[in-house]
Amino acid sequence: MSNSEETSREKKFEHRYSAGLLAAVALLLLASIYYTFALWPLKVFLALILALASALLIRRSNRL
Amino acid sequence: MTLVDWLIVLVVNLGIVLYGLITFKGIKQSFDWYLAAKSLPWWAVGLSAFSTAVDSGDYVAITGGAYRFGLSQISQWWLGIAIGWFVLSCFVIVPMYRSGVYTNAEWLEFRFGPTTRIMAVLINLQSRTNVVGNIYFSLYLVLNIIGGLSPFWSWSIVVAIAATAVLYVVTGGLESDVMTNALQAMAMIVSSVVLWGIVWFRGGGWQGLDQKLSAIDSQLPEVLLHVGGYSPPGASPWLVVFGLIVGLTTYAVINQYEAIRFLGARSEWDFKMGALLASAITAFCLWFNVSLGPLARADFPNLEIIDSAYPLLAKKYLPAGLIGLVLAGLVAAGYSTFASIGMGISSLFVRDVYARFLVKRETDDHYTRVGKLSVPVILALGFAYIPFLQDGMLVFYLRIAGAIAVPLMTIMLLGIFTRVHRATGSIGLFTGLAYGISSILGDWLQWPLPEWYTNMWWAYLWNIILPASVMLIASKVITLSRGPATAEEIEGLVYTRKRPTVDVRELMGRRLSILKDTWLQKTLLKTPEMPEFPFPANQNTWLRRPGLLMVVYLIIVCYLLFVVLW
């Protein structure tokens, strides 16, 4: 495997891994609404930002 | 804290640890392990410098400090550390980067002799293990108060965090440290903004804060809500702010664990832009942490342990889910600094003590292994400070730093900017240390000495003036008897805007005969010379001049500090 192929594979992994982490935190934030409704709009807002960042990372990894 | 909160803390932090372990493994060459093969881009250097400088101890201790000192604290984070990073990246690190050294203590021996090298190692070791102790204690407070865990479990988790930080540093070296730092920086910023936003709006903003503080004591808003508001007996507000600024300027200039990520940059432009990015993010993030101090004072006016202010605010205002997000950022801040201190101090131990004085001619693999083994030992030393931190982590740190670290910064700056003689380094350093230690003892043991001598804020001023004056006078005397320092002695070791015309590597290789055929000499000669820019030199863009952007940053910050918030 050439160096550039290896770098691209590593980058793909890094992007997908980070996207997975962000999505997991977003889901956990939404799940926390089950415990209390306090500040739920803020939790939804933060979860949306995290989900958006995660989607962007997945899109970038698909382009590599 | 609920199960979801703990899961958020785990996903964020173990996720980053696993990323470090999987992505950066099996590094064996010392050049790759200690300096990331000089491959780091500016954004990684900047984010890493920020998350290295700001640890969970800072989140907790800075809020605790601002609970007592108010917004005067912000001067060090907006201006002090930025000046330090700018001086480091534009001047101090330049000859070190060009000459191929791995540590700032190594440069000190070439410039001032072996005594200063050893003293720099000891000072770095003392101040950084003190910081590790602060982080342990702050994480303990956070887990105990916010997490509701027993002291046993809180301390057990603190040890587990330090141990897992060791793992990814050992496997991936500086690159793993810096790249995980970049991710941890994101978690830290989110954590700061979320807690501050909720406390600020629930407390009624600036007006609500002012009213609550006035109800406690009519003078309190004047003291806590102005940069120039705090002045203890024997020190004016200007002296306090000067001391705070010098404190963090010193931090940025002398610390090997900051310097090493600049030395690992892929070009000179990268570490300068990194310094600018680090300053901007630090200013943004620390505004939130510092202004939480007065907010905490308004809510909890009679705290016995002022460092519990931050966890108490988190516990009072944050609902399930968000408390986990904030705690995740705090733990990430701890991780990032543990890893960086382990990495930085291990480079000092191996290059400046072990390979220099103990075992000089072993294989490259051997020295990388010793570096890896030293990381857990360095982090374990932090526990020695825990008994001294009950009165406030920041106060203890400021007292020691003014007395011990500032003289080292003074001699480094004189070594970089002037042509003082080689012998003057030790003279300046010991003069500063003698004054600093006597001022601490005078303060603690109540010796009959004047206030201006023992006061911790004055120490920041005297420890610049005294060592610098003594060095300049000593150098003049030596010049009168032996003539000025020769080019052979200082070429390539002092700051010059243009690259030296001589072959600096060759000069460095033969400068210290005691290093002949040692691992230190071989690695020094093999370190590649790196470019000034990572893009073509003729590419004409405003980004080519990080210095100009730094000046703009300083003007804006000075206006805010000394006009708007003073």
Interface residues (C-beta under 8 A of the other chain):
Chain A: E10 F13 E14 Y17 S18 L21 A24 V25 L28 L29 A31 S32 I33 Y34 Y35 T36 A38 L39 L42 K43 L46
Chain B: T2 V4 D5 L7 I8 V11 V12 G15 I16 Y19 I22 T23 L183 V190 V194 I198 P319 A320 G321 L322 G324 L325 A328
